[in-house]
């Protein structure tokens, strides 16, 4: 059985449970109602309680198309942002001395690249410079040209992903149907 605890003055669903008890005890100002698990309205209400109220022991849909669209847009945007974070955390590809490496692009990685550049610019250190790939393995940067190429690859990667994030979030916000919002998904940008 699906049990719904609701506010008796508004019908707002406060709690939902799955249980085989024959009666659900409630507190003052609340009541309970149960439905068989095969009831499709109850199945939807158990997953989307904000879409329903209880009136005369019946589940009444109160969801609007605008609410469904807003929920779909918010879900799409959250998935896009999650995809962006996963992409950034996975790092970017660059070639140094003919070998391909994956480098991180989290905040610490960005600071490390900046520190390497400053160490060379300020004469603190000279080439070859040690750098680390995403797994912490030391990679030797042999010269300024290679360091510049690494910097360009890193910033090209970062900027492409940021532009992709902004474009897809704007696209999700501009949708006018639930299906359109659900169709907007993250894909890493080329760089």
RAVENVEN-V816782 format. One record per helix or strand of 2 or more residues. SS is the DSSP state (@ for helix, = for strand). FROM is the first residue (numbers start at 1). TO is the last residue. Records with the same first field share a line. If there is no record, write none. Layout:
SS: FROM-TO ; FROM-TO
This chain:
=: 2-7 ; 12-18 ; 30-35 ; 52-55 ; 58-61 ; 92-96 ; 99-103 ; 129-132 ; 138-141
@: 40-47 ; 49-51 ; 65-90 ; 107-121 ; 144-174 ; 178-183
